[in-house]
Amino acid sequence: MTQTKRVAVIGGGIVGATAAFYLSKKYDDVDIYDDGMGQATSAAAGIICPWLSQRRNKEWYELASKGAAFYPQLMHDLNEPLSDSDIYQQVGTLVFKKKPSLLKKLEQIALKRRETAPEIGDIALLSPKEIKAKFPLYGLEESALFASGGARVDGSLLTKKLIDQAIFNGARHYSEKVILSHSHPSEYVIRSTTQTKTYDAVVLAVGAWLPELLNPLGLEVDIRPQKGQLIQLHLQEDMSKWPVIMPDGEKDIIPFSNGKIIVGATHENDGGYDLTPTKEKLELMLAEAIELAPGLKNASITSIRVGTRAYTSDFAPFFGAVPNYPNLFTASGLGSSGLTSGPLIGRMLSQIISGEPTDLPLSDYPVEQYIKKIQ
Ligand SMILES: Cc1cc2nc3c(=O)[nH]c(=O)nc-3n(C[C@H](O)[C@H](O)[C@H](O)COP(=O)(O)OP(=O)(O)OC[C@H]3O[C@@H](n4cnc5c(N)ncnc54)[C@H](O)[C@@H]3O)c2cc1C
């Protein structure tokens, strides 16, 4: 049953697109505003494998592992096939460590985590020969840990599908940069160069741009941008079932269907909001990837992608209601795992607006810790 509340979502990356999709099933009047269609989401590498991360933050792990487990449900809700989709595919992940002892330790962590996260799938230490059977480009003699539940996702295709479905359900999409103001105790005004509209509830899913959007309301936000660059290559191979490769360090290798293979990404804390590719950084990343996968020498570069991640000062994400602003909701600080956690966060934002229980306790991701009144 649809309801009459006027709802706006600012930001059409993974969080905003998912929130808009679920909101469009419940409300007749949903508008989505986005000036870049997911600046981080469309640049992202696409790895969904939180279980093998050695990050210690319990709340982050809970969010990321539940976020990864949510993907099959999301695909179902989008009527997207699980076994053969260009958007999302569980192809498995191969994780490398510099020392065999660290690989053994990771295997123990993975086995322990599987007790509460069966989505991780089969775990196995693979020899170089077994790795080559799964990833024919492999050229080293090191072993790796394989987790069959690891997945790859095309962030750009996923957000497009979510927005298209939201539009199909009656939502409207505007490719515009907007500003927000608070007109009445429970109403918000959104202005673009072409229109001004009033809403009963607003979701701010603008990633690294949250400080800019909330500053005019007298709020400061603990968010900083981090630049990420990656290279998209093309190979004449059917890579649709090849696993995601996660070597020790920054450069991951993510094969997709249709001959697409990604190498990346950089993590540049001094890059600000700049989206200019840097030749030296990209060349270095590609050279390192070729050491692991010499067959990449035959690949042609089809594009360079640059995006901006949003980080809080303690690297933790937050989402929920903006304090002292009724019916204003937000999520940010998803860092380098937002493709993994973003869909679940988007659905939770829609649950909050419609008064349903959320998948995770909001108190573990407190907005008030990161958004404060400017003194
Ligand atoms: C290079 C790179 C690789 C990554 N790889 C992975 C990965 O492998 N796995 C993983 O889990 N995560 C990965 N991430 C992280 C993930 O992409 C992000 O955390 C996630 O996409 C953030 O989503 P978001 O919806 O919060 O923000 P975004 O995708 O940035 O979307 C925010 C949108 O809001 C728009 N916007 C901002 N202000 C306004 C305004 N005033 N008016 C209108 N629109 C506005 C922006 O233009 C943008 O389109 C990667 C990120 C990068 C950059």
The ligand as an SDF file (V2000), in Angstrom:
LIG
                    3D

 53 58  0  0  0  0  0  0  0  0999 V2000
   37.9410    3.8040   -6.4490 C   0  0  0  0  0  0  0  0  0  0  0  0
   36.9920    3.2320   -5.4520 C   0  0  0  0  0  0  0  0  0  0  0  0
   36.9350    1.8420   -5.2670 C   0  0  0  0  0  0  0  0  0  0  0  0
   36.0240    1.2880   -4.3510 C   0  0  0  0  0  0  0  0  0  0  0  0
   35.9270   -0.0730   -4.2530 N   0  0  0  0  0  0  0  0  0  0  0  0
   35.0160   -0.6210   -3.3970 C   0  0  0  0  0  0  0  0  0  0  0  0
   34.8780   -2.0320   -3.3190 C   0  0  0  0  0  0  0  0  0  0  0  0
   35.5390   -2.7830   -4.0350 O   0  0  0  0  0  0  0  0  0  0  0  0
   33.9790   -2.5550   -2.4140 N   0  0  0  0  0  0  0  0  0  0  0  0
   33.2200   -1.7530   -1.6110 C   0  0  0  0  0  0  0  0  0  0  0  0
   32.4310   -2.2700   -0.8060 O   0  0  0  0  0  0  0  0  0  0  0  0
   33.3290   -0.3980   -1.6870 N   0  0  0  0  0  0  0  0  0  0  0  0
   34.2040    0.1780   -2.5460 C   0  0  0  0  0  0  0  0  0  0  0  0
   34.3440    1.5440   -2.6150 N   0  0  0  0  0  0  0  0  0  0  0  0
   33.5610    2.3790   -1.6920 C   0  0  0  0  0  0  0  0  0  0  0  0
   32.1560    2.6310   -2.2070 C   0  0  0  0  0  0  0  0  0  0  0  0
   32.1920    2.8790   -3.5790 O   0  0  0  0  0  0  0  0  0  0  0  0
   31.5520    3.8440   -1.4910 C   0  0  0  0  0  0  0  0  0  0  0  0
   31.7070    3.7330   -0.0850 O   0  0  0  0  0  0  0  0  0  0  0  0
   30.0520    3.9460   -1.7880 C   0  0  0  0  0  0  0  0  0  0  0  0
   29.8340    3.8210   -3.1740 O   0  0  0  0  0  0  0  0  0  0  0  0
   29.4940    5.2610   -1.2540 C   0  0  0  0  0  0  0  0  0  0  0  0
   28.1730    5.3710   -1.6890 O   0  0  0  0  0  0  0  0  0  0  0  0
   27.3050    6.6590   -1.3560 P   0  0  0  0  0  0  0  0  0  0  0  0
   25.9620    6.3940   -1.9450 O   0  0  0  0  0  0  0  0  0  0  0  0
   27.4210    6.9600    0.1010 O   0  0  0  0  0  0  0  0  0  0  0  0
   28.0490    7.8800   -2.1080 O   0  0  0  0  0  0  0  0  0  0  0  0
   28.2940    8.1990   -3.6490 P   0  0  0  0  0  0  0  0  0  0  0  0
   28.3270    6.9710   -4.4750 O   0  0  0  0  0  0  0  0  0  0  0  0
   29.4590    9.1090   -3.7100 O   0  0  0  0  0  0  0  0  0  0  0  0
   26.9870    8.9940   -4.0590 O   0  0  0  0  0  0  0  0  0  0  0  0
   26.7230   10.3010   -3.6020 C   0  0  0  0  0  0  0  0  0  0  0  0
   26.0860   11.0790   -4.7340 C   0  0  0  0  0  0  0  0  0  0  0  0
   25.5290   12.2880   -4.2400 O   0  0  0  0  0  0  0  0  0  0  0  0
   25.7020   13.2800   -5.2390 C   0  0  0  0  0  0  0  0  0  0  0  0
   25.5780   14.5960   -4.6280 N   0  0  0  0  0  0  0  0  0  0  0  0
   26.3920   15.1680   -3.7000 C   0  0  0  0  0  0  0  0  0  0  0  0
   25.9370   16.4080   -3.3710 N   0  0  0  0  0  0  0  0  0  0  0  0
   24.8170   16.6070   -4.0980 C   0  0  0  0  0  0  0  0  0  0  0  0
   23.9140   17.6980   -4.2040 C   0  0  0  0  0  0  0  0  0  0  0  0
   24.0530   18.8170   -3.4830 N   0  0  0  0  0  0  0  0  0  0  0  0
   22.8830   17.6090   -5.0970 N   0  0  0  0  0  0  0  0  0  0  0  0
   22.7060   16.4840   -5.8440 C   0  0  0  0  0  0  0  0  0  0  0  0
   23.5450   15.4010   -5.7570 N   0  0  0  0  0  0  0  0  0  0  0  0
   24.5850   15.4780   -4.9050 C   0  0  0  0  0  0  0  0  0  0  0  0
   27.1080   12.9880   -5.7580 C   0  0  0  0  0  0  0  0  0  0  0  0
   27.3210   13.5700   -7.0160 O   0  0  0  0  0  0  0  0  0  0  0  0
   27.0730   11.4710   -5.8240 C   0  0  0  0  0  0  0  0  0  0  0  0
   26.6050   11.0600   -7.0900 O   0  0  0  0  0  0  0  0  0  0  0  0
   35.2130    2.1360   -3.5530 C   0  0  0  0  0  0  0  0  0  0  0  0
   35.2800    3.5230   -3.7350 C   0  0  0  0  0  0  0  0  0  0  0  0
   36.1440    4.0720   -4.6860 C   0  0  0  0  0  0  0  0  0  0  0  0
   36.1740    5.5500   -4.8720 C   0  0  0  0  0  0  0  0  0  0  0  0
  1  2  1  0
  2  3  1  0
  2 52  2  0
  3  4  2  0
  4  5  1  0
  4 50  1  0
  5  6  2  0
  6  7  1  0
  6 13  1  0
  7  8  2  0
  7  9  1  0
  9 10  1  0
 10 11  2  0
 10 12  1  0
 12 13  2  0
 13 14  1  0
 14 15  1  0
 14 50  1  0
 15 16  1  0
 16 17  1  0
 16 18  1  0
 18 19  1  0
 18 20  1  0
 20 21  1  0
 20 22  1  0
 22 23  1  0
 23 24  1  0
 24 25  2  0
 24 26  1  0
 24 27  1  0
 27 28  1  0
 28 29  2  0
 28 30  1  0
 28 31  1  0
 31 32  1  0
 32 33  1  0
 33 34  1  0
 33 48  1  0
 34 35  1  0
 35 36  1  0
 35 46  1  0
 36 37  1  0
 36 45  1  0
 37 38  2  0
 38 39  1  0
 39 40  1  0
 39 45  2  0
 40 41  1  0
 40 42  2  0
 42 43  1  0
 43 44  2  0
 44 45  1  0
 46 47  1  0
 46 48  1  0
 48 49  1  0
 50 51  2  0
 51 52  1  0
 52 53  1  0
M  END
$$$$
